């Protein structure tokens, strides 16, 4: 894996989660089962979970940094 692609990966994850925040209310509005605040709460939980997963993978595979 080259240096550029390693630096590009976090940006891709960030853009995907931002896209998720934008598109999630539209998808749930079509179903009509959840309130808008619940959809944003779910999007926030998804971002927090993704951040924790990335952090823990980094800690597991590079413990000498921490």
C-alpha positions as CSV (number, residue, x, y, z in Angstrom):
1,X,0.0,0.0,0.0
2,X,1.5,3.3,-1.0
3,X,1.8,6.4,1.2
4,X,-0.8,8.3,-0.8
5,X,-3.5,5.5,-0.6
6,X,-2.9,5.2,3.2
7,X,-3.5,9.0,3.6
8,X,-6.5,8.8,1.3
9,X,-8.3,6.1,3.3
10,X,-9.4,8.2,6.3
11,X,-10.8,10.9,3.9
12,X,-12.8,8.2,2.1
13,X,-14.3,7.0,5.4
14,X,-15.1,10.6,6.4
15,X,-16.8,11.3,3.1
16,X,-18.8,8.1,3.3
17,X,-20.1,8.9,6.8
18,X,-21.0,12.5,5.7
19,X,-22.9,11.0,2.8
20,X,-24.6,8.7,5.2
21,X,-25.8,11.7,7.3
22,X,-27.2,13.4,4.2
23,X,-28.9,10.3,2.7
24,X,-30.2,8.6,5.9
25,X,-33.0,11.1,6.6
26,X,-34.2,10.8,3.0
27,X,-34.4,7.0,3.2
28,X,-36.1,7.0,6.5
29,X,-38.5,9.7,5.4
30,X,-39.7,7.4,2.6
31,X,-40.6,4.7,5.2
32,X,-42.2,7.2,7.6
33,X,-41.5,5.1,10.6
34,X,-38.9,7.2,12.4
35,X,-38.7,10.8,13.4
36,X,-36.0,13.0,11.9
37,X,-34.2,13.3,15.2
38,X,-34.0,9.6,15.5
39,X,-32.4,9.3,12.1
40,X,-29.8,11.8,13.0
41,X,-29.1,10.0,16.3
42,X,-28.6,6.8,14.4
43,X,-26.2,8.5,12.0
44,X,-24.3,9.9,14.9
45,X,-24.1,6.5,16.5
46,X,-22.8,5.1,13.2
47,X,-20.1,7.7,13.0
48,X,-19.0,7.1,16.6
49,X,-19.0,3.4,16.1
50,X,-16.9,3.7,12.9
51,X,-14.5,6.0,14.7
52,X,-14.1,3.5,17.5
53,X,-13.5,0.6,15.2
54,X,-10.8,2.5,13.2
55,X,-9.2,3.6,16.5
56,X,-9.2,0.1,18.0
57,X,-7.8,-1.5,14.8
58,X,-5.0,1.1,14.9
59,X,-4.3,0.4,18.6
60,X,-4.3,-3.4,18.0
61,X,-2.0,-3.3,14.9
62,X,0.3,-0.5,16.1
63,X,0.6,-0.8,19.9
64,X,4.1,0.7,20.0
65,X,2.6,4.2,19.1
66,X,0.5,4.3,22.2
